[in-house]
């Protein structure tokens, strides 16, 4: 995992706006309409080449392929995992319709639609296995070819988490939901492994870890935390054998535009007992939007593992306002003070086109935001690297943290979880 040893490095959360013509062909393919497959593949490769160059031109150091080969950060598994078929009971329904947010602001959500989501839901009706090797290798080849024409610090490819797939697609085959979850984990392990074997970082996209609370108004916080611990055990099972320094973990609250008063807060327990237990070398999270910017203070209490890096969002996908570079720099410096400048990579709250046809933020604004991100990182670098390394908060150093009771994690292994449930 690259570290900000000489300056603050920049990255983002993954998805970027697709070209209109590429998007149109992709939607036609999803709808089963005839398309020129060869022409689509050629245009996809060209689009990936362009989006990689656009990231570099705007000052992004650690880039990806924009997820251009996917219809969405979850929906792409519909064609990569066997054992699923379209779920007629839930397809077309808004999964947020009975969420805490929708119940609190029914008039607002009645007038808006879930941006970009085609809401194709699947149901598991047979054994799950990974079958997306061809699509994955295509994406890897396109990305590798695009990287050959630029110079970057590093490159990553996103992949969805088992928890998010389980939450999105219903189980009608496995005897227990736990068996279902770990079957998804075993299948996704192949994708994670292939990305790392290709020479890239793998980023695990796991909004499901925090959106479970949103989507299930009947649960209480202790229940949500216990549920999340099981999901993390499944994710770590899927990541088995992959070095931590090759893994980025991203989580968020799953909503872009909205009031968001029910977002699960990134408090000490959520960070220490859940997020930092993921087998990963870098942690990406929301830190720029108005519901979460204050949470940087959590890192005054929580010790970042010695071998880990933070990727806080310093620009947001939940507003069309383009952040001022000085504000971006201030956000970066806050985290640098807490955990050390070398342990901070500047990122975004979430992706800007989590579904291929997302239109909440126009592409021109997305690129302006990324430019502000890069400029803010340059400003922060001048402040942070023009003098000796600043002394970090005591919680950022080994052995200095405030001690408190820990939630037992010894039992959180796949075999022990299965034995207890």
Protein Blocks (a to p, Z undefined) as FASTA:
>chain_A
ZZdfkbccdddehiacddfklmmmmmmmmnopacdfklmmmmmmmmmmmmmmmmmmnopa
bdcehommpgbfklmmmmmpghiacdfklgopafklmgmklmmmmmlmmmpccehiaoia
cddfbdcddfklmmmmmmmmmmmmmmmmpccfbdcdddddfklmmmmpccfkbmbfklmm
mmmmmmmmmmmmmmmmnopacddddfklmmmmmmmmkbcfklmmmmmmmmmmmmmmmmgo
iafklpccdddehiabdeklmgccddfklmmmmmmmpccfbdcddfkbmklmmmmmmmmm
pccdfkbccdddfbdfkbfbdcdfklmmmmmmmmmmmnopklpccddfbdcblbfklckb
cfklmmmmmmmmmmmmmmmmmmmmmpccddddfklpghkaccdddddfklmcfklmmmmZ
Z
